[in-house]
Amino acid sequence: MAAHECGKQLPLKGLQVLDLTRLLPGPLCTMILGDYGAEIIKIEDTFAGDLTRFVGNSIKGSGSFFRMLNRNKKSVALNLKTEEGRAVIRKLAARSDVLVEGFRPGMMDRLGLGYRDLSSINQGLIYAAISGYGQEGPYRDRAGHDINYTALAGLLELSAGENTPPVMPAVQIADIAGGSLMALSGIMIALYGRQQSGKGRFVDVSMTRGLLPWLIYAASGLNGPEDPPRRGRGHLTGAYACYNIYETADGKYMSLGALEPLFWQSFCETAGKEQWIPLQFDQNCREELINEVASLFKDKTRNEWENLFSNVDACCEPVLGLSEAIAHPISCNGEFWISEEADGCGNEITPGFPLLFSGQPGELRLPPPKHGEHTNEILQSLGYDSETVDSLERKGVVKSYSG
């Protein structure tokens, strides 16, 4: 997938984003903004840069994890512990539309780069701060990771089958859903508000708080005489045979989501088990029916079940491995997962563009940057001449990519 220019007008063209984030939540948010036209200036430290540069297989000099999160960005290596480095941020903030950071609450204020400091330079600046527990409250200074955020939000406790302990999530739910996507939503809302008022906003993104909407259905069970929600006992968490996961004869799995009676009837008729139709939500035989359906699924391989239900509206689909999912027509037809040749490393799988605007996807304009690759370009665009840039580099304020 080569970088290219194309004639289509991307919806965020002309938007400049100052990206002080690293790792996963912030970089995914800013990459999506970049994919749809925004200019992303990624600020990295002068020592090693974003630590994800060293995570995963090395491809073209960068870790594969970094490459998945940082296309369509320009890298500036800058030492924020120096006044000269902070001066560069102020100059960039003065002309930027959005700033995104993911430091501990209060750190940017201590550097003189907090929202109050920078909004005094640029009153239209949208400033999004992503943290584990938010900028206020008793947990604001507490360290945490994805597993802690899901635990405290109440999501982790519900993530398991009945009478089994909580299961470690396979993906970083809080980082992405509570961090990346909530930050993206907040930035878009603030940008729309700026059109009305001309003023920017401070967007406080708590990865824990951002998970709470995921619990709306589960929490609805608290509003009534029924028992509180328990893992494995909800309509959508395995309490009933019609909505469950079943092992097949070859040790693989099928997902059954025949929650509506129409789909359950289609499943039962296709499976040759019409006698199960009236038992869908019968509490007297709930566990017995689950066991009977589980026994049925073990009679055929996953492929056999997939073929049987391929043209039936029964919400019965195979549980795919990651490699299978990437190769599935849903991904290929939407061009989400893109495979290209990597120098001496076989094929490189990279994410495509999840959103279509009037049928148009995003666009790859820049490959993932080298550490400090655009330092000279960006500083010169701010008015620094070559001699000054060289002086700042000798003093350790900035770092340029040397190849």
MIGU-641714 format. One record per residue (C-alpha): y, z, x; chain; residue in three letters; residue number from 0. Coordinates in pm, whole numbers, plus 32768, in hexadecimal, padded with zeros to 4 digits. Each point is the difference from the previous one (the first is absolute). Example, Ala and Ser with C-alpha at 12.3 -4.5 7.8 and 13.67 -1.06 7.14 Angstrom:
BEGIN
@y:7E3E z:830C x:84CE chain:A resn:ALA resi:0
@y:8158 z:7FBE x:8089 chain:A resn:SER resi:1
% end
This chain:
BEGIN
@y:8000 z:8000 x:8000 chain:A resn:MET resi:0
@y:8122 z:7F84 x:80D2 chain:A resn:ALA resi:1
@y:8166 z:806E x:7FD1 chain:A resn:ALA resi:2
@y:80C4 z:7EF8 x:7F48 chain:A resn:HIS resi:3
@y:813B z:7FB3 x:7F42 chain:A resn:GLU resi:4
@y:7FE7 z:7F76 x:7EA3 chain:A resn:CYS resi:5
@y:80F4 z:7F88 x:7EFA chain:A resn:GLY resi:6
@y:7FBF z:8104 x:7EF4 chain:A resn:LYS resi:7
@y:8101 z:810E x:7FBD chain:A resn:GLN resi:8
@y:7F62 z:8152 x:803B chain:A resn:LEU resi:9
@y:8084 z:810A x:7F0E chain:A resn:PRO resi:10
@y:8074 z:80F5 x:810E chain:A resn:LEU resi:11
@y:80A0 z:7F03 x:80E9 chain:A resn:LYS resi:12
@y:8145 z:8090 x:808D chain:A resn:GLY resi:13
@y:7F8D z:816B x:7FE6 chain:A resn:LEU resi:14
@y:8003 z:80BD x:814C chain:A resn:GLN resi:15
@y:7F1C z:812C x:802C chain:A resn:VAL resi:16
@y:8011 z:80F9 x:811E chain:A resn:LEU resi:17
@y:7E9D z:8083 x:802F chain:A resn:ASP resi:18
@y:7FD7 z:8147 x:80BE chain:A resn:LEU resi:19
@y:7E9F z:803E x:7F82 chain:A resn:THR resi:20
@y:7EAF z:7FF7 x:80AF chain:A resn:ARG resi:21
@y:7E8E z:8026 x:7FB3 chain:A resn:LEU resi:22
@y:7FA9 z:7F94 x:7E9A chain:A resn:LEU resi:23
@y:80DE z:8061 x:7ED8 chain:A resn:PRO resi:24
@y:8152 z:7F7C x:8072 chain:A resn:GLY resi:25
@y:7F88 z:7ECA x:80BD chain:A resn:PRO resi:26
@y:7F3A z:7F84 x:7ED3 chain:A resn:LEU resi:27
@y:8132 z:802D x:7F22 chain:A resn:CYS resi:28
@y:80E7 z:7F46 x:80EE chain:A resn:THR resi:29
@y:7F01 z:7EEC x:8040 chain:A resn:MET resi:30
@y:7FF4 z:7FB3 x:7E8D chain:A resn:ILE resi:31
@y:817C z:7FED x:7FFD chain:A resn:LEU resi:32
@y:7FEE z:7F16 x:812C chain:A resn:GLY resi:33
@y:7EF4 z:7F28 x:7F63 chain:A resn:ASP resi:34
@y:80EE z:7FAE x:7EE4 chain:A resn:TYR resi:35
@y:812B z:7FA8 x:80D5 chain:A resn:GLY resi:36
@y:80A6 z:813C x:8086 chain:A resn:ALA resi:37
@y:805D z:8013 x:8171 chain:A resn:GLU resi:38
@y:7F4B z:8130 x:808D chain:A resn:ILE resi:39
@y:8080 z:809F x:8141 chain:A resn:ILE resi:40
@y:7EEF z:80EB x:8079 chain:A resn:LYS resi:41
@y:807C z:8119 x:80E0 chain:A resn:ILE resi:42
@y:7EFC z:8082 x:80F6 chain:A resn:GLU resi:43
@y:801B z:80FF x:8117 chain:A resn:ASP resi:44
@y:8020 z:7F82 x:8163 chain:A resn:THR resi:45
@y:7EC0 z:80A6 x:807A chain:A resn:PHE resi:46
@y:7EDC z:7F66 x:7F3E chain:A resn:ALA resi:47
@y:808C z:7F9A x:7EB0 chain:A resn:GLY resi:48
@y:7F47 z:8021 x:7EB8 chain:A resn:ASP resi:49
@y:7EB4 z:80AE x:8048 chain:A resn:LEU resi:50
@y:7F44 z:7F0A x:7F25 chain:A resn:THR resi:51
@y:8031 z:7F06 x:811C chain:A resn:ARG resi:52
@y:7ED2 z:80AB x:809B chain:A resn:PHE resi:53
@y:7F26 z:8020 x:7EC9 chain:A resn:VAL resi:54
@y:7EE7 z:7F0B x:7FBC chain:A resn:GLY resi:55
@y:7F8E z:7ED2 x:80C3 chain:A resn:ASN resi:56
@y:80F9 z:7F71 x:80F6 chain:A resn:SER resi:57
@y:8076 z:7EAA x:7F88 chain:A resn:ILE resi:58
@y:8111 z:7F42 x:80B6 chain:A resn:LYS resi:59
@y:8064 z:8140 x:80B2 chain:A resn:GLY resi:60
@y:801F z:80DF x:7ECB chain:A resn:SER resi:61
@y:7F0E z:80D6 x:7F38 chain:A resn:GLY resi:62
@y:7F76 z:7F59 x:7EC9 chain:A resn:SER resi:63
@y:8086 z:811A x:7F24 chain:A resn:PHE resi:64
@y:8163 z:7FC5 x:807F chain:A resn:PHE resi:65
@y:7FDF z:7E8C x:7FC4 chain:A resn:ARG resi:66
@y:7FA0 z:8039 x:7E94 chain:A resn:MET resi:67
@y:813E z:80C6 x:7FBE chain:A resn:LEU resi:68
@y:8114 z:7F62 x:80CC chain:A resn:ASN resi:69
@y:802B z:7E8A x:7FCB chain:A resn:ARG resi:70
@y:8158 z:7F7C x:7FA1 chain:A resn:ASN resi:71
@y:80AC z:810A x:80D2 chain:A resn:LYS resi:72
@y:80D8 z:8009 x:8138 chain:A resn:LYS resi:73
@y:7FBA z:8117 x:80F9 chain:A resn:SER resi:74
@y:8117 z:80BE x:80AF chain:A resn:VAL resi:75
@y:7F96 z:810E x:80F9 chain:A resn:ALA resi:76
@y:8106 z:8113 x:7FF8 chain:A resn:LEU resi:77
@y:801D z:8166 x:807F chain:A resn:ASN resi:78
@y:8097 z:80CC x:7EE4 chain:A resn:LEU resi:79
@y:801C z:8131 x:80E1 chain:A resn:LYS resi:80
@y:812B z:7F5B x:80A6 chain:A resn:THR resi:81
@y:8159 z:7FDE x:7F6A chain:A resn:GLU resi:82
@y:8005 z:7E91 x:8060 chain:A resn:GLU resi:83
@y:7EBD z:7FCC x:7F40 chain:A resn:GLY resi:84
@y:8087 z:80AF x:7ECD chain:A resn:ARG resi:85
@y:813A z:7F2B x:8017 chain:A resn:ALA resi:86
@y:7F25 z:7ECA x:7FDD chain:A resn:VAL resi:87
@y:7F69 z:808F x:7EC0 chain:A resn:ILE resi:88
@y:815A z:803F x:7F73 chain:A resn:ARG resi:89
@y:8068 z:7E9B x:8049 chain:A resn:LYS resi:90
@y:7EC3 z:7F7C x:7F5B chain:A resn:LEU resi:91
@y:8025 z:80E7 x:7ED4 chain:A resn:ALA resi:92
@y:8164 z:7F87 x:7FCD chain:A resn:ALA resi:93
@y:7F7F z:7EA1 x:7FB1 chain:A resn:ARG resi:94
@y:7EAF z:8057 x:7F61 chain:A resn:SER resi:95
@y:7FA6 z:8012 x:7E91 chain:A resn:ASP resi:96
@y:7ED9 z:80ED x:8023 chain:A resn:VAL resi:97
@y:7F88 z:8103 x:80FC chain:A resn:LEU resi:98
@y:7E9F z:8088 x:7FEF chain:A resn:VAL resi:99
@y:7F8C z:812A x:80CF chain:A resn:GLU resi:100
@y:7ECC z:80DC x:8002 chain:A resn:GLY resi:101
@y:8062 z:8129 x:80DA chain:A resn:PHE resi:102
@y:7FE0 z:8170 x:7FA9 chain:A resn:ARG resi:103
@y:8116 z:806A x:7F10 chain:A resn:PRO resi:104
@y:813E z:805A x:80BA chain:A resn:GLY resi:105
@y:7FB4 z:7F47 x:8143 chain:A resn:MET resi:106
@y:80EB z:7EDD x:7FBD chain:A resn:MET resi:107
@y:8111 z:80F6 x:7F9B chain:A resn:ASP resi:108
@y:7FDA z:80B1 x:814E chain:A resn:ARG resi:109
@y:802D z:7EB3 x:80B0 chain:A resn:LEU resi:110
@y:813B z:7FBA x:7F39 chain:A resn:GLY resi:111
@y:7F4F z:7EE0 x:7F53 chain:A resn:LEU resi:112
@y:7FB9 z:8097 x:7EAB chain:A resn:GLY resi:113
@y:806C z:7F6D x:7EB5 chain:A resn:TYR resi:114
@y:8150 z:80B1 x:7FF9 chain:A resn:ARG resi:115
@y:8050 z:7F8A x:8160 chain:A resn:ASP resi:116
@y:7FA0 z:7E96 x:7FC6 chain:A resn:LEU resi:117
@y:8082 z:7FDE x:7E9C chain:A resn:SER resi:118
@y:8156 z:805F x:8084 chain:A resn:SER resi:119
@y:7FE9 z:7EC4 x:80D3 chain:A resn:ILE resi:120
@y:7F63 z:7F29 x:7EEE chain:A resn:ASN resi:121
@y:8022 z:8084 x:7E9D chain:A resn:GLN resi:122
@y:7F15 z:7EF1 x:7F7F chain:A resn:GLY resi:123
@y:7EDD z:806C x:80DC chain:A resn:LEU resi:124
@y:7EB6 z:804B x:7F51 chain:A resn:ILE resi:125
@y:7F59 z:8111 x:80CF chain:A resn:TYR resi:126
@y:7E8E z:8040 x:7FBA chain:A resn:ALA resi:127
@y:7F59 z:812B x:80A5 chain:A resn:ALA resi:128
@y:7E83 z:8016 x:7FE9 chain:A resn:ILE resi:129
@y:7F64 z:8155 x:803D chain:A resn:SER resi:130
@y:7ECC z:80C0 x:7F9C chain:A resn:GLY resi:131
@y:809F z:80FC x:7F16 chain:A resn:TYR resi:132
@y:8165 z:7F89 x:7FCA chain:A resn:GLY resi:133
@y:8151 z:8064 x:8089 chain:A resn:GLN resi:134
@y:801D z:8140 x:7F34 chain:A resn:GLU resi:135
@y:7F1B z:811F x:7FA6 chain:A resn:GLY resi:136
@y:7F21 z:80F9 x:80B6 chain:A resn:PRO resi:137
@y:7F21 z:7EF5 x:809F chain:A resn:TYR resi:138
@y:8111 z:7F1F x:808B chain:A resn:ARG resi:139
@y:7FBA z:8063 x:816B chain:A resn:ASP resi:140
@y:7E87 z:8014 x:7FE0 chain:A resn:ARG resi:141
@y:7F22 z:7F0C x:80BE chain:A resn:ALA resi:142
@y:7F04 z:7F37 x:7F3C chain:A resn:GLY resi:143
@y:7F29 z:7ECB x:7FE5 chain:A resn:HIS resi:144
@y:7F74 z:7F2B x:7EE7 chain:A resn:ASP resi:145
@y:7EDE z:80EC x:7FBA chain:A resn:ILE resi:146
@y:80F2 z:8125 x:7FD7 chain:A resn:ASN resi:147
@y:80E5 z:7F44 x:7F13 chain:A resn:TYR resi:148
@y:7EE0 z:7F91 x:7F22 chain:A resn:THR resi:149
@y:7F79 z:8163 x:8005 chain:A resn:ALA resi:150
@y:8147 z:80A4 x:7F96 chain:A resn:LEU resi:151
@y:804A z:7EF8 x:7EF7 chain:A resn:ALA resi:152
@y:7EB9 z:8054 x:7F4D chain:A resn:GLY resi:153
@y:7F64 z:7EAD x:803B chain:A resn:LEU resi:154
@y:7F01 z:8062 x:8108 chain:A resn:LEU resi:155
@y:7F60 z:8112 x:7F2E chain:A resn:GLU resi:156
@y:7FB1 z:7F04 x:7EEF chain:A resn:LEU resi:157
@y:7F73 z:7EFC x:80F1 chain:A resn:SER resi:158
@y:7E89 z:8035 x:7FEA chain:A resn:ALA resi:159
@y:7ED8 z:7FFC x:7F1B chain:A resn:GLY resi:160
@y:7F9F z:8125 x:7F28 chain:A resn:GLU resi:161
@y:7F7E z:812D x:80C3 chain:A resn:ASN resi:162
@y:8051 z:7F60 x:814F chain:A resn:THR resi:163
@y:8119 z:805A x:80F4 chain:A resn:PRO resi:164
@y:813D z:7F2E x:8019 chain:A resn:PRO resi:165
@y:7FD0 z:7EB6 x:80B3 chain:A resn:VAL resi:166
@y:80DD z:7F8D x:811E chain:A resn:MET resi:167
@y:80CC z:7ED3 x:7F84 chain:A resn:PRO resi:168
@y:7FA1 z:7EBB x:80AD chain:A resn:ALA resi:169
@y:816D z:7F95 x:801E chain:A resn:VAL resi:170
@y:8150 z:80A9 x:8039 chain:A resn:GLN resi:171
@y:8060 z:8031 x:7E96 chain:A resn:ILE resi:172
@y:812F z:80E0 x:8032 chain:A resn:ALA resi:173
@y:8088 z:7F3B x:8127 chain:A resn:ASP resi:174
@y:7FFB z:7EB8 x:7F40 chain:A resn:ILE resi:175
@y:8022 z:805B x:7E8F chain:A resn:ALA resi:176
@y:80DC z:8131 x:802F chain:A resn:GLY resi:177
@y:80B8 z:7F81 x:8134 chain:A resn:GLY resi:178
@y:800E z:7E87 x:8032 chain:A resn:SER resi:179
@y:8008 z:7F95 x:7E94 chain:A resn:LEU resi:180
@y:80DB z:811C x:7F82 chain:A resn:MET resi:181
@y:80F9 z:7FB8 x:8116 chain:A resn:ALA resi:182
@y:7FFB z:7E91 x:7FA3 chain:A resn:LEU resi:183
@y:803E z:8056 x:7E92 chain:A resn:SER resi:184
@y:8118 z:80F2 x:8056 chain:A resn:GLY resi:185
@y:80AC z:7F04 x:80E2 chain:A resn:ILE resi:186
@y:7FF5 z:7EF3 x:7EF4 chain:A resn:MET resi:187
@y:808B z:80EF x:7EF8 chain:A resn:ILE resi:188
@y:8116 z:806D x:80EC chain:A resn:ALA resi:189
@y:8058 z:7E99 x:8054 chain:A resn:LEU resi:190
@y:8020 z:7FAE x:7E90 chain:A resn:TYR resi:191
@y:80DB z:8134 x:7FCF chain:A resn:GLY resi:192
@y:80DC z:7F91 x:8120 chain:A resn:ARG resi:193
@y:8048 z:7EBC x:7F47 chain:A resn:GLN resi:194
@y:809F z:80D1 x:7EEE chain:A resn:GLN resi:195
@y:80B6 z:8107 x:80CF chain:A resn:SER resi:196
@y:8028 z:7F69 x:815B chain:A resn:GLY resi:197
@y:7F75 z:8141 x:8092 chain:A resn:LYS resi:198
@y:7EB9 z:8049 x:80AE chain:A resn:GLY resi:199
@y:7F0E z:811C x:7FBB chain:A resn:ARG resi:200
@y:7F26 z:80F4 x:80BE chain:A resn:PHE resi:201
@y:7E97 z:7FC3 x:7F95 chain:A resn:VAL resi:202
@y:7F27 z:8136 x:8037 chain:A resn:ASP resi:203
@y:7E94 z:7F8C x:8012 chain:A resn:VAL resi:204
@y:7EFB z:8115 x:8001 chain:A resn:SER resi:205
@y:7EA1 z:7F78 x:8035 chain:A resn:MET resi:206
@y:7F74 z:8129 x:7F3D chain:A resn:THR resi:207
@y:80F3 z:7FDD x:7EDF chain:A resn:ARG resi:208
@y:7FC4 z:7E8A x:8000 chain:A resn:GLY resi:209
@y:7E91 z:803D x:7FAC chain:A resn:LEU resi:210
@y:8049 z:80C1 x:7EC1 chain:A resn:LEU resi:211
@y:8016 z:7ECB x:7F1E chain:A resn:PRO resi:212
@y:7E9B z:7FAF x:8069 chain:A resn:TRP resi:213
@y:7F93 z:813B x:7F48 chain:A resn:LEU resi:214
@y:809F z:7FB2 x:7EB0 chain:A resn:ILE resi:215
@y:7EBA z:7FAC x:7F51 chain:A resn:TYR resi:216
@y:7F4C z:812F x:8091 chain:A resn:ALA resi:217
@y:8123 z:80E7 x:7FB0 chain:A resn:ALA resi:218
@y:800A z:7F89 x:7E98 chain:A resn:SER resi:219
@y:7EC0 z:80CA x:7FD3 chain:A resn:GLY resi:220
@y:80C8 z:8140 x:8038 chain:A resn:LEU resi:221
@y:80BC z:7FCB x:7EBB chain:A resn:ASN resi:222
@y:7EFF z:8077 x:7F08 chain:A resn:GLY resi:223
@y:7EE4 z:80EE x:7FB4 chain:A resn:PRO resi:224
@y:7F05 z:7F52 x:80E3 chain:A resn:GLU resi:225
@y:7F95 z:8087 x:8152 chain:A resn:ASP resi:226
@y:80DF z:7FA2 x:812A chain:A resn:PRO resi:227
@y:7F9F z:7EBC x:80B0 chain:A resn:PRO resi:228
@y:7EDD z:802D x:80EF chain:A resn:ARG resi:229
@y:7F73 z:7F0E x:80FD chain:A resn:ARG resi:230
@y:7EF1 z:7F24 x:7F76 chain:A resn:GLY resi:231
@y:8040 z:806C x:7E98 chain:A resn:ARG resi:232
@y:810D z:7F0E x:7F8C chain:A resn:GLY resi:233
@y:7FDB z:7EB8 x:7F47 chain:A resn:HIS resi:234
@y:806B z:7F4B x:813E chain:A resn:LEU resi:235
@y:7F5A z:80E1 x:8101 chain:A resn:THR resi:236
@y:7E8F z:7FE5 x:7FB0 chain:A resn:GLY resi:237
@y:7FC1 z:80D4 x:7ECD chain:A resn:ALA resi:238
@y:7F6D z:7EDE x:7F3B chain:A resn:TYR resi:239
@y:7F01 z:7EF0 x:8041 chain:A resn:ALA resi:240
@y:80F1 z:7EED x:7F97 chain:A resn:CYS resi:241
@y:80F2 z:8044 x:811E chain:A resn:TYR resi:242
@y:7F43 z:804A x:813C chain:A resn:ASN resi:243
@y:7F73 z:7F82 x:8149 chain:A resn:ILE resi:244
@y:7E90 z:7FAB x:8021 chain:A resn:TYR resi:245
@y:7F19 z:7FB9 x:8124 chain:A resn:GLU resi:246
@y:7F36 z:7EBF x:7FF7 chain:A resn:THR resi:247
@y:7EA1 z:7FAA x:807A chain:A resn:ALA resi:248
@y:8080 z:7F93 x:8157 chain:A resn:ASP resi:249
@y:80CA z:813C x:8040 chain:A resn:GLY resi:250
@y:814B z:7F66 x:7F9C chain:A resn:LYS resi:251
@y:80D7 z:8059 x:7ED3 chain:A resn:TYR resi:252
@y:808F z:7F7B x:7EBC chain:A resn:MET resi:253
@y:8136 z:807E x:7F4C chain:A resn:SER resi:254
@y:7FEF z:801B x:7E86 chain:A resn:LEU resi:255
@y:8148 z:8022 x:7F43 chain:A resn:GLY resi:256
@y:7F8D z:7FBC x:7E9B chain:A resn:ALA resi:257
@y:80E5 z:8108 x:7F6E chain:A resn:LEU resi:258
@y:805E z:7F4A x:7EC1 chain:A resn:GLU resi:259
@y:7EE5 z:7FE6 x:7EFC chain:A resn:PRO resi:260
@y:8012 z:7E83 x:8008 chain:A resn:LEU resi:261
@y:7FB6 z:7FF7 x:8174 chain:A resn:PHE resi:262
@y:7EF3 z:810A x:7FE5 chain:A resn:TRP resi:263
@y:7F56 z:7F36 x:7EF0 chain:A resn:GLN resi:264
@y:800A z:7EC8 x:80DB chain:A resn:SER resi:265
@y:7F6B z:80C3 x:8122 chain:A resn:PHE resi:266
@y:7EE6 z:8091 x:7F30 chain:A resn:CYS resi:267
@y:7FAA z:7EB4 x:7F5D chain:A resn:GLU resi:268
@y:7FFF z:7F46 x:814B chain:A resn:THR resi:269
@y:7F29 z:810F x:80A0 chain:A resn:ALA resi:270
@y:7F0E z:7FF9 x:7ED9 chain:A resn:GLY resi:271
@y:8050 z:8167 x:7F9D chain:A resn:LYS resi:272
@y:8098 z:7FE3 x:7EA4 chain:A resn:GLU resi:273
@y:7F7F z:815D x:7FAD chain:A resn:GLN resi:274
@y:810A z:8090 x:80EA chain:A resn:TRP resi:275
@y:8125 z:7F6F x:7F3E chain:A resn:ILE resi:276
@y:8038 z:8129 x:7F10 chain:A resn:PRO resi:277
@y:7FCF z:80FF x:8119 chain:A resn:LEU resi:278
@y:8132 z:7FA0 x:80CF chain:A resn:GLN resi:279
@y:80BE z:8149 x:7FD6 chain:A resn:PHE resi:280
@y:7EEC z:80D8 x:7F6B chain:A resn:ASP resi:281
@y:8025 z:8154 x:80A7 chain:A resn:GLN resi:282
@y:7E9B z:8064 x:7FAA chain:A resn:ASN resi:283
@y:7F6A z:7EF7 x:80E5 chain:A resn:CYS resi:284
@y:811B z:7FC5 x:80F5 chain:A resn:ARG resi:285
@y:7F47 z:8059 x:8141 chain:A resn:GLU resi:286
@y:7EB8 z:7F6B x:7F86 chain:A resn:GLU resi:287
@y:80AB z:7EB3 x:7FB9 chain:A resn:LEU resi:288
@y:80A0 z:7FFB x:8159 chain:A resn:ILE resi:289
@y:7EA9 z:8034 x:809B chain:A resn:ASN resi:290
@y:7F67 z:7EEB x:7F2C chain:A resn:GLU resi:291
@y:8111 z:7F08 x:805F chain:A resn:VAL resi:292
@y:7FD9 z:8064 x:816E chain:A resn:ALA resi:293
@y:7E8B z:7FBD x:7FE7 chain:A resn:SER resi:294
@y:8044 z:7EAE x:7F63 chain:A resn:LEU resi:295
@y:80E7 z:7F90 x:8119 chain:A resn:PHE resi:296
@y:7EF3 z:804D x:8101 chain:A resn:LYS resi:297
@y:7F24 z:7EF2 x:7F65 chain:A resn:ASP resi:298
@y:80CF z:7EE2 x:8095 chain:A resn:LYS resi:299
@y:80C4 z:7FB3 x:813A chain:A resn:THR resi:300
@y:8178 z:7FFA x:7FFF chain:A resn:ARG resi:301
@y:8005 z:7E83 x:8009 chain:A resn:ASN resi:302
@y:7F14 z:7FF0 x:7ED8 chain:A resn:GLU resi:303
@y:80DF z:80E6 x:7F34 chain:A resn:TRP resi:304
@y:8133 z:7F3E x:806D chain:A resn:GLU resi:305
@y:7F64 z:7EB9 x:7F8D chain:A resn:ASN resi:306
@y:7F90 z:8098 x:7EB7 chain:A resn:LEU resi:307
@y:815F z:8075 x:7FA8 chain:A resn:PHE resi:308
@y:80C2 z:7EE1 x:80A0 chain:A resn:SER resi:309
@y:805F z:7F6A x:7EB0 chain:A resn:ASN resi:310
@y:7FF7 z:8139 x:7F29 chain:A resn:VAL resi:311
@y:812D z:80D3 x:7F9C chain:A resn:ASP resi:312
@y:7F5F z:814D x:8052 chain:A resn:ALA resi:313
@y:80E0 z:8079 x:811F chain:A resn:CYS resi:314
@y:7ED7 z:8009 x:80EB chain:A resn:CYS resi:315
@y:8050 z:7F9D x:8167 chain:A resn:GLU resi:316
@y:7F62 z:802D x:8159 chain:A resn:PRO resi:317
@y:807F z:8108 x:80F1 chain:A resn:VAL resi:318
@y:8060 z:7F2B x:812C chain:A resn:LEU resi:319
@y:8014 z:805F x:816B chain:A resn:GLY resi:320
@y:814F z:7FC2 x:80AA chain:A resn:LEU resi:321
@y:7F91 z:7EBD x:80A9 chain:A resn:SER resi:322
@y:7F73 z:7F82 x:7EB5 chain:A resn:GLU resi:323
@y:8141 z:805C x:7F49 chain:A resn:ALA resi:324
@y:80D5 z:7F45 x:80FD chain:A resn:ILE resi:325
@y:7F2A z:7EC8 x:7FD0 chain:A resn:ALA resi:326
@y:7FF9 z:801F x:7E82 chain:A resn:HIS resi:327
@y:80AB z:7EEE x:7F32 chain:A resn:PRO resi:328
@y:80F9 z:80FE x:7F76 chain:A resn:ILE resi:329
@y:8088 z:8035 x:8160 chain:A resn:SER resi:330
@y:7FD3 z:7E9C x:807A chain:A resn:CYS resi:331
@y:8095 z:7F57 x:7ECE chain:A resn:ASN resi:332
@y:812D z:80E5 x:8010 chain:A resn:GLY resi:333
@y:8011 z:7FCF x:8177 chain:A resn:GLU resi:334
@y:8024 z:8174 x:8033 chain:A resn:PHE resi:335
@y:7F1D z:8027 x:812E chain:A resn:TRP resi:336
@y:804F z:7EF6 x:8102 chain:A resn:ILE resi:337
@y:7F22 z:7FAE x:8127 chain:A resn:SER resi:338
@y:807F z:7F52 x:8136 chain:A resn:GLU resi:339
@y:7F85 z:7FCE x:8161 chain:A resn:GLU resi:340
@y:805A z:8117 x:80EF chain:A resn:ALA resi:341
@y:8011 z:7FB4 x:8173 chain:A resn:ASP resi:342
@y:7EA5 z:8049 x:8085 chain:A resn:GLY resi:343
@y:7FBE z:80FC x:7EEA chain:A resn:CYS resi:344
@y:7F5C z:7F2F x:7EF2 chain:A resn:GLY resi:345
@y:80BD z:7FFB x:7EB7 chain:A resn:ASN resi:346
@y:811B z:80EB x:7FA9 chain:A resn:GLU resi:347
@y:800A z:8079 x:7E99 chain:A resn:ILE resi:348
@y:815F z:8049 x:7F87 chain:A resn:THR resi:349
@y:8085 z:805E x:7EA9 chain:A resn:PRO resi:350
@y:80A5 z:7EF2 x:7F32 chain:A resn:GLY resi:351
@y:810B z:802E x:7EF8 chain:A resn:PHE resi:352
@y:7FA9 z:80D0 x:7ECB chain:A resn:PRO resi:353
@y:811E z:7F8E x:7F20 chain:A resn:LEU resi:354
@y:8054 z:7EA9 x:7F7A chain:A resn:LEU resi:355
@y:815F z:7FA9 x:7F88 chain:A resn:PHE resi:356
@y:7FFB z:7ED4 x:7F18 chain:A resn:SER resi:357
@y:7EB9 z:7FA6 x:80A5 chain:A resn:GLY resi:358
@y:8089 z:801F x:8163 chain:A resn:GLN resi:359
@y:7F6E z:80FB x:80FA chain:A resn:PRO resi:360
@y:80B8 z:80A1 x:8120 chain:A resn:GLY resi:361
@y:802C z:7F53 x:814E chain:A resn:GLU resi:362
@y:7FA5 z:8043 x:8169 chain:A resn:LEU resi:363
@y:813A z:7FBB x:80C8 chain:A resn:ARG resi:364
@y:7FBC z:80DD x:812D chain:A resn:LEU resi:365
@y:7EB7 z:8077 x:809A chain:A resn:PRO resi:366
@y:7FDC z:8175 x:804D chain:A resn:PRO resi:367
@y:80FC z:8046 x:8116 chain:A resn:PRO resi:368
@y:7FC1 z:806F x:8162 chain:A resn:LYS resi:369
@y:808F z:8155 x:805B chain:A resn:HIS resi:370
@y:8177 z:7FC9 x:802B chain:A resn:GLY resi:371
@y:7FE0 z:7E88 x:7FD6 chain:A resn:GLU resi:372
@y:814B z:7FDF x:7F47 chain:A resn:HIS resi:373
@y:80CB z:810F x:80AF chain:A resn:THR resi:374
@y:80E5 z:7F0C x:80B5 chain:A resn:ASN resi:375
@y:802D z:7F22 x:7ED0 chain:A resn:GLU resi:376
@y:8063 z:811A x:7F16 chain:A resn:ILE resi:377
@y:80E6 z:80B1 x:80F8 chain:A resn:LEU resi:378
@y:80B4 z:7EBC x:8050 chain:A resn:GLN resi:379
@y:802C z:7FC4 x:7E8A chain:A resn:SER resi:380
@y:80B1 z:8153 x:7FF5 chain:A resn:LEU resi:381
@y:80F4 z:7F93 x:810F chain:A resn:GLY resi:382
@y:7F57 z:808D x:8137 chain:A resn:TYR resi:383
@y:801A z:7F0E x:8123 chain:A resn:ASP resi:384
@y:7EE0 z:7FBF x:80F2 chain:A resn:SER resi:385
@y:8092 z:80E1 x:810C chain:A resn:GLU resi:386
@y:801A z:8126 x:7F0E chain:A resn:THR resi:387
@y:7E9E z:7FC9 x:7F81 chain:A resn:VAL resi:388
@y:7F7E z:7FFC x:8166 chain:A resn:ASP resi:389
@y:80BE z:8143 x:8047 chain:A resn:SER resi:390
@y:7F6E z:80A8 x:7ECB chain:A resn:LEU resi:391
@y:7EA4 z:7F95 x:806A chain:A resn:GLU resi:392
@y:802C z:8092 x:815E chain:A resn:ARG resi:393
@y:806E z:8149 x:7F61 chain:A resn:LYS resi:394
@y:7ECB z:8009 x:7F1C chain:A resn:GLY resi:395
@y:80C9 z:7FD7 x:7EBF chain:A resn:VAL resi:396
@y:7F54 z:7EBA x:7FA1 chain:A resn:VAL resi:397
@y:7ECF z:7F3D x:8069 chain:A resn:LYS resi:398
@y:7FCC z:7E89 x:7FF3 chain:A resn:SER resi:399
@y:7EB6 z:7F4C x:7FEF chain:A resn:TYR resi:400
@y:7FB8 z:7F6E x:8157 chain:A resn:SER resi:401
@y:7EC6 z:7F39 x:7FB0 chain:A resn:GLY resi:402
% end
